[in-house]
């Protein structure tokens, strides 16, 4: 089957364009976890917040969208489990489940699954649909991360929103813009090659 016929088939994500095998899937899952861990090291502290701005959320959403729900979930689950086991690859070189920002890691696991499921329905093939997919993925991350931040720190809802959501909206818009350019462009490139 040619790349063009695979790419036109409903339910296909970018990772499906690689030759299918168990080795491919394992490599993608491990690679997705590693990419997220590396991106987490791009961490900029936010004054007044225990949560830094990182590249980790972008990596998690990109992994979910490009790999699909199952492989996206497995990649982020591996990332979370290895970090909980002590590998210092959470934001800023931290590890463990006790930090105030661990809820965002859990949110990323769920978000990668959601955006992966949407990508299987073609949500990464146009600029506008990709924008909506990234916005929904970010909302899922905050829906888990902000309440966890409240529980871990004793912050009120308004304080947790001020420290764990509001400072990140501009960065999330920039990350969404990157995805809006990259993902539909990748599909167009694949279509031209086929």
N, C-alpha and C positions, 0 to 999 in steps of 0.2 A: 504494500500500500504506500503511495507516495505521501510526502509531507503535506502537499496541498489537499489531498483527500482527507487526511487525518484532521487538518486544521479546520476544514469546513464541516466536519461531523459535529452535531450538537453534543454538548457535554464534555468538550475537550478543553483542557487548560494547557498553558504553554509547556509544562513539563511532560505532557503526553506526547509531544513532538519528538522526544528522544526515544531511541529504540527501547521497547518495553522489556523489562526483566526485573527480577528481585534485586539484583545488584544495583540497577538504576534507582529503584525505590529506596533502598538502604542508603545509597550515596546521597540522594536528595534529602532524606530525613536528617542524616548526620550533617550534611552541608548547610541545611537550613538552620539547624541548631547552632552550628559554628558561626554562620553569618550573623545571627541574632546576638550571639555572645560577643563577637568582634564589634558590631555596631553599638552595643551597650557601653563600650569603652569610650565612645565619643560622648562624654558627659560634661555638661556645663551646669554648675550649681545655680539655683534660683534663690536669690535672697529671700529669706523668710519661709522657705519651703524645704522639707526634707526630701523632696522629689526633684532630681535634676532633669534638665532637657537632655535627651539622648537620641541616638540614631536607632535604638532598639525597637521603638514602635514602628518606624518605617520598615525596618527589616522584617518584623513579624507580619505586617500587612502585605508586604511584597511576597514573602514566602507563602502565605496562605493563598494569595491570588494566583501566583504562578504555579503552585504545586497542587492546588485543589484542597478540599476540606480534610480528607483523610491524612494525606501527607503533611499538610500544614499543621493539623492537630498534633501528629506524631513528632514533627520537628520541634514545636513549641513545648510539648510535653517532655521531650528529651532535654531541651534547654532548661526547663524548670527543674526537672529531677536531678540533673547533673549539678546545677547551681545549688540546689538544696543539699546535695551530698557534700558540698564544700569547694567545688571548683569556683574560683573567684571571677566569674564572668557575667555577673549581674552588673547593673549600672555602677560605674566607678570602681570596678574590681571587687565588689562585695559578693557574698554568698549567703546561703541560709534562707529560711522562711520567716524569720522574725522581724525583718526590717519594715519600716513604714511604707516602702514602695513595692513590697512583694505583691500586693493586690493588683498592681498594674501588670505584673508578670502573668498572674492568673487570668487577667482580662485579655492579655495578648493571646493566650492559648485559645480562649473562646473566640476572640475576634478573628484569628487566623482560620478557624473553622468556618465562621460565618462568611467571611469574604471569599474563602475557597469554594463554598457552596454557591455563592453568587457568581463567581467566575465560571463555574461549570454551566451557568445559564447565560453566559456571554456578557457579564457585567464589566469585563475588563477590555472590551473591544472598541469602545468609543470613549471620547474624552468625558462627556457628560455622565455616562454610566459609571465610568471609573471614578469620577469625583464623588458620586453618590455612594459607591462601594467603600471608598476610603473614609468618607464622613461617617458612614454607619459603623465601620470597623473601629474608628476612633471613639465613637459614642459607646460601643461595647466595652472598650478598654476602660473608659472613665466610669461606666456603670458598675464595674467591679472595683476599680482602683480607688475611687473616692470614698466609698463606704468602708473599704479596708483601711484606708488612711485614717478615717474617723475612729475606727475601732482600735487601731494600733497606737494612736496618739492621744485619744480623748478629745480631739477637736470637735467643735460643733459643725453642723452641715455647712453653714456659711463660711466658716474658717477653712474647712477642708476644700470647698469649691474654690476659695480664694488662693489657697496654697497648692492645690493639686489638680486644678483644671484651667482656670482663667489664664495663668501665665504661659500656658502651652498652646493656646489656640492659634496664635500666629505661626508658630513652628509647625503645627499640624496642617495648616493651610499650605505652607511651603512644601511639606512632604507630600500632600495630596497633589499639588501641582506637578511635582516630579513624577509621581505615579501616573498622572493624567497624560503626561508626555510619553513616558517610557512604555507603558503596557500597550496602549493602542498602536504605538509605533512598531513594537515588536510583532504584533499581529499583522500589520501591513507588510512588514519585511518578510514574514513567513509566507504571506499570500503571494507576494511578487516572486519568491523563489520557487514556488510550486509549479 
